[in-house]
């Protein structure tokens, strides 16, 4: 879906460019100076960030909307299921869907870099679990305490925005960006295989089929007669009916699902293979370039449709996404959190301490992803907005705290995928000519439309459940392996000297970044030599006849 790299013949042949724009980010020395500067930078492009959706190939833009929807909804629901278990039903899939939709739309509309995609991230999930355990041990209500943590986080983020603290992104080197992105991608790849492995719990591979055939399936019921005596009864009904009757299914045949697990493996790698092949179809010699580009743009969508049709043709009960069908909170509560349902008023002050650590986590997660998206390699033309991005995140955290929704920040994998799928290349004028990377379609509508569909997914439950979970796992695998691991290839083939120079960008010092330009002392030049003279000083001197180098005072 879209173009994953500029050079299709050699995905490892990436050239590094120094990001001079990043190192030029400094504090303005005025309250909210950086925020106003970001608004001033982005406002001339606001209209074009909507109209550019329709420029070039409209098929590319529509395909990216579908791709971002499927990739993000899979991540959101997966994290929702994990969060439901970790937080004991305090938040689950429905809260994540609503948060993903609302946060994504607001961020895409008003942020400084709408190419970032907000989603649930591993670090925030871990912190939510720690916060829940702390509340449980202290016998405090989780959601009210979490609201006050969110308020403190918003206050701290607001202070960081006011003081232009986002200028510190100038200290983030290319090495840090690549290491962070590679770490996140490896974690997601492990999770993709873990999802596939978990299917084996519900549909295990049958090693001894004779044992299954000899074991009948029956429903064990505990019943009470009119005299109050409890007795057991076994009846022969299906597993679903047994659960409806309140019984317990027993016997190996009750859980026998032949071929489901192996078919899930076929679906996962089949989806991956089709998506990859259609992506490479763009540079093939078949049909016209317009047809090739259109088919390649919708490569992931075609893979999903084909594998879904195959599943329903064969008729095996393959697991699908569990999307909630109603807009009710997971717990029996109102949507607005009862913020005063706390034991003592001083608990509000205690909430500051976890909020301080949570703030650091949110800032690092958000800004490192933003730096990766804004890197010079992507040839973005419409500027960045680190301060504006953080300001929008501040508002979203306040909203999510009040409604008991999770906190979303820019997700590295989804954001990089979004940028790569919107890359634009030149048309090949001659056979064998390599396409030239021209830039990225910088617009807001792909993110807005995909998150609108996510928000409406509660009403599209019957349609989304048609897509098997292994198919979506295959899309995750395709996205991560091709776009992140191969593209970065473990920090560009394990640090050759030239790449290390490129990875370690020249950055300004901490004092230089945090000091406003007007307050800096002018540099004193002690020795005014020209560039020619400076270069000549390092040239090897000519040797004399006896082989020695003449001494020059």
Secondary structure as UniProt FT lines:
FT   TURN            11..12
FT   HELIX           20..23
FT   TURN            31..32
FT   HELIX           33..43
FT   TURN            44..47
FT   HELIX           48..51
FT   HELIX           52..54
FT   HELIX           58..86
FT   TURN            87..89
FT   HELIX           93..110
FT   TURN            114..115
FT   STRAND          118..119
FT   HELIX           122..138
FT   HELIX           142..162
FT   TURN            163..164
FT   HELIX           165..171
FT   HELIX           174..202
FT   HELIX           209..214
FT   STRAND          218..224
FT   TURN            226..227
FT   STRAND          230..235
FT   HELIX           239..244
FT   TURN            245..246
FT   STRAND          248..250
FT   HELIX           252..255
FT   TURN            258..259
FT   HELIX           260..280
FT   HELIX           281..283
FT   HELIX           289..297
FT   HELIX           299..314
FT   TURN            339..340
FT   HELIX           346..373
FT   HELIX           376..378
FT   HELIX           386..403
FT   STRAND          409..410
FT   HELIX           412..421
FT   STRAND          423..425
FT   TURN            431..432
FT   STRAND          437..440
FT   HELIX           445..456
FT   HELIX           457..460
FT   HELIX           461..464
FT   TURN            465..466
FT   HELIX           469..480
FT   HELIX           481..486
FT   HELIX           487..495
FT   HELIX           497..503
FT   HELIX           510..514
FT   HELIX           517..519
FT   HELIX           531..536
FT   TURN            537..538
FT   TURN            545..546
//
